[in-house]
Amino acid sequence: MSQNSTIRKFIDRNVERLLVREFLLSKTEKAGFGGLDFQRTPEGTKVTLSAERVGMVIGRKGKIINELQRRLQNDFNLENPRLEVAEIDNPALNAQVMASKLASALERGWYFRRAGHSSLLNIMDAGAKGCLVVLSGKLTGSRNRTQKFQAGHIKYCGDTAIQFMDVGKLFVSRN
């Protein structure tokens, strides 16, 4: 096996994971999507989905989760996907959940400073050692800008940043 084909295989797997993540984010957004974890096993692919409200992902008699598994197998060519749902213990400490709550607050018309400070306080009250909330785009007026809200201790680089920092991103269009 050549070096290029090995690299291409890793790139294809990561692109596949990103597409699956976007698909499951769009399908389980109302259930409080909190992230994914992929594991390739000899029996197939095990996908663990973290959600705030597990019942909304599973559905009545497992109808929704079975449909999602079927779509993962047919649309993304995952071999024997097993979709498991894990409940998030403390949603305020999950970056993706808090990003979606912040996005919904902005879509409902909250002023961006109020929404940013409110999210920051909720995260810090939940027990985080530090938090950085970054909002960027056309916040007010016609020009783009970036607003940062920061509290506590934040690591930007190094092994501790990779190990302990959680990142959540969401895009909002405000009409």
Beta strands, then each sheet from edge to edge (+ up, - down):
strand 1: 33-41
strand 2: 44-51
strand 3: 82-87
strand 4: 130-137
strand 5: 145-152
sheet 1: 1+ 2- 3-
sheet 2: 4+ 5-
end
